[in-house]
């Protein structure tokens, strides 16, 4: 376990703020895409027409 901790510490020292900023920008792109899709699609919790009885019906 000590060896793993050592490897992690060395790896974290190699990460720069530039690396974090690139990762953040990439994640923000996916978040923006998700929000755009969520704004145009009906999400399950937004479906007001369903009742507990109809949403649990077997569809076989």
Residue frames as a rotation matrix with the C-alpha (Angstrom) as fourth column:
UNK 1
0.563 0.826 0.000 0.00
0.826 -0.563 0.000 0.00
0.000 0.000 -1.000 0.00
UNK 2
0.333 -0.520 -0.787 2.85
0.215 -0.770 0.600 2.38
-0.918 -0.369 -0.145 0.73
UNK 3
-0.690 -0.616 0.380 4.11
0.465 0.025 0.885 1.87
-0.555 0.787 0.270 -2.82
UNK 4
-0.078 0.765 0.639 0.72
0.963 -0.109 0.248 2.83
0.259 0.634 -0.728 -4.24
UNK 5
0.742 0.346 -0.574 0.60
0.556 -0.796 0.239 5.95
-0.375 -0.497 -0.783 -2.08
UNK 6
-0.143 -0.900 -0.412 4.05
0.204 -0.434 0.877 6.89
-0.969 0.041 0.246 -3.30
UNK 7
-0.689 -0.069 0.721 3.06
0.711 0.125 0.692 6.42
-0.138 0.990 -0.037 -6.94
UNK 8
0.372 0.904 0.209 -0.05
0.911 -0.399 0.104 8.54
0.178 0.152 -0.972 -6.43
UNK 9
0.560 -0.225 -0.797 1.93
0.341 -0.814 0.470 11.33
-0.755 -0.535 -0.380 -4.78
UNK 10
-0.574 -0.819 0.004 4.43
0.276 -0.189 0.942 11.37
-0.771 0.542 0.335 -7.66
UNK 11
-0.460 0.475 0.750 1.60
0.877 0.111 0.467 11.36
0.139 0.873 -0.468 -10.22
UNK 12
0.619 0.739 -0.265 -0.24
0.777 -0.625 0.074 14.22
-0.111 -0.252 -0.961 -8.51
UNK 13
0.112 -0.672 -0.732 2.95
0.243 -0.695 0.676 16.29
-0.963 -0.254 0.086 -8.58
UNK 14
-0.768 -0.423 0.480 2.95
0.519 0.029 0.855 16.00
-0.375 0.906 0.197 -12.39
UNK 15
0.107 0.901 0.421 -0.51
0.983 -0.159 0.091 17.54
0.149 0.404 -0.902 -12.73
UNK 16
-0.913 -0.404 -0.051 -0.46
0.407 -0.912 -0.058 21.26
-0.023 -0.073 0.997 -13.47
UNK 17
-0.343 0.818 -0.461 -3.22
-0.008 -0.493 -0.870 23.84
-0.939 -0.295 0.176 -13.30
UNK 18
-0.483 0.118 -0.868 -3.26
-0.859 -0.257 0.443 23.73
-0.171 0.959 0.225 -17.11
UNK 19
-0.926 0.140 -0.352 -4.18
0.041 0.961 0.274 20.03
0.376 0.239 -0.895 -16.91
UNK 20
-0.613 0.727 -0.308 -7.04
0.563 0.128 -0.817 20.82
-0.555 -0.674 -0.488 -14.52
UNK 21
-0.316 0.494 -0.810 -8.29
-0.462 -0.826 -0.323 23.64
-0.828 0.272 0.490 -16.75
UNK 22
-0.717 0.033 -0.696 -8.32
-0.656 0.306 0.690 21.39
0.235 0.952 -0.198 -19.83
UNK 23
-0.868 0.405 -0.288 -10.25
0.455 0.880 -0.133 18.74
0.199 -0.247 -0.948 -17.91
UNK 24
-0.485 0.701 -0.523 -12.71
0.275 -0.445 -0.852 21.34
-0.830 -0.557 0.023 -16.62
UNK 25
-0.445 0.294 -0.846 -13.36
-0.771 -0.607 0.195 22.68
-0.456 0.739 0.496 -20.12
UNK 26
-0.838 0.112 -0.534 -13.97
-0.275 0.759 0.590 19.18
0.472 0.642 -0.605 -21.43
UNK 27
-0.737 0.584 -0.339 -16.39
0.661 0.521 -0.539 18.36
-0.138 -0.622 -0.771 -18.62
UNK 28
-0.456 0.577 -0.677 -18.20
-0.119 -0.794 -0.596 21.67
-0.882 -0.191 0.431 -19.07
UNK 29
-0.692 0.176 -0.700 -18.77
-0.719 -0.089 0.689 20.78
0.059 0.980 0.188 -22.72
UNK 30
-0.777 0.413 -0.474 -20.50
0.309 0.908 0.283 17.54
0.548 0.073 -0.834 -21.72
UNK 31
-0.601 0.570 -0.560 -22.50
0.588 -0.159 -0.793 19.34
-0.541 -0.806 -0.240 -19.03
UNK 32
-0.564 0.372 -0.737 -23.65
-0.534 -0.845 -0.019 21.98
-0.630 0.383 0.676 -21.54
UNK 33
-0.753 0.267 -0.602 -24.67
-0.445 0.467 0.764 19.24
0.485 0.843 -0.233 -23.98
UNK 34
-0.743 0.479 -0.467 -26.61
0.636 0.722 -0.272 17.41
0.207 -0.500 -0.841 -21.25
UNK 35
-0.540 0.545 -0.641 -28.42
0.232 -0.636 -0.736 20.58
-0.809 -0.546 0.216 -20.16
UNK 36
-0.645 0.285 -0.709 -29.32
-0.730 -0.507 0.459 21.40
-0.229 0.813 0.535 -23.78
UNK 37
-0.737 0.377 -0.561 -30.77
-0.032 0.809 0.586 17.91
0.675 0.450 -0.584 -24.27
UNK 38
-0.688 0.470 -0.553 -32.57
0.717 0.319 -0.620 18.01
-0.115 -0.823 -0.556 -20.92
UNK 39
-0.647 0.437 -0.625 -34.18
-0.203 -0.889 -0.411 21.32
-0.735 -0.139 0.664 -21.89
UNK 40
-0.492 0.441 -0.751 -35.67
-0.866 -0.157 0.475 19.84
0.092 0.884 0.459 -25.07
UNK 41
-0.560 0.239 -0.793 -36.61
-0.031 0.951 0.308 16.33
0.828 0.196 -0.525 -23.90
UNK 42
0.493 0.738 0.460 -39.30
-0.645 -0.044 0.763 15.23
0.583 -0.673 0.455 -21.47
UNK 43
-0.693 -0.721 0.005 -37.60
-0.494 0.470 -0.731 13.78
0.525 -0.509 -0.682 -18.44
UNK 44
-0.465 0.518 -0.719 -39.26
0.506 0.821 0.264 11.07
0.727 -0.241 -0.643 -16.37
UNK 45
-0.587 0.228 -0.777 -39.88
0.747 -0.218 -0.628 13.36
-0.313 -0.949 -0.042 -13.42
UNK 46
-0.860 0.268 -0.434 -41.50
-0.348 -0.930 0.115 15.93
-0.372 0.250 0.894 -15.73
UNK 47
-0.740 0.608 -0.288 -44.14
0.009 0.437 0.899 13.49
0.673 0.663 -0.329 -17.00
UNK 48
-0.788 0.468 0.401 -47.16
-0.589 -0.379 -0.714 14.71
-0.182 -0.798 0.574 -15.04
UNK 49
0.027 0.872 -0.488 -49.60
-0.902 0.232 0.363 12.42
0.430 0.431 0.793 -16.89
UNK 50
-0.300 -0.194 -0.934 -48.30
0.033 0.976 -0.214 9.31
0.953 -0.095 -0.286 -15.15
UNK 51
0.500 0.401 0.767 -49.73
-0.802 -0.118 0.585 8.13
0.325 -0.908 0.263 -11.92
UNK 52
-0.389 -0.678 0.624 -48.16
-0.848 0.528 0.045 5.52
-0.360 -0.512 -0.780 -9.65
UNK 53
0.256 0.576 0.776 -50.72
-0.188 0.818 -0.544 3.00
-0.948 -0.006 0.318 -10.91
UNK 54
0.979 0.183 -0.091 -50.00
-0.115 0.126 -0.985 3.50
-0.169 0.975 0.144 -14.63
UNK 55
0.356 -0.914 -0.193 -46.24
-0.895 -0.274 -0.351 3.81
0.268 0.298 -0.916 -14.34
UNK 56
-0.409 -0.511 0.756 -45.97
-0.752 0.658 0.038 0.40
-0.516 -0.553 -0.654 -12.65
UNK 57
0.670 0.739 0.078 -48.05
-0.547 0.561 -0.621 -1.50
-0.502 0.373 0.780 -15.25
UNK 58
-0.144 -0.664 0.733 -46.47
0.157 0.716 0.680 -4.53
-0.977 0.213 0.001 -16.86
UNK 59
0.360 0.195 -0.912 -45.68
-0.812 -0.415 -0.409 -3.97
-0.459 0.889 0.008 -20.53
UNK 60
-0.484 -0.583 0.653 -45.31
-0.275 0.809 0.519 -7.55
-0.831 0.072 -0.552 -21.73
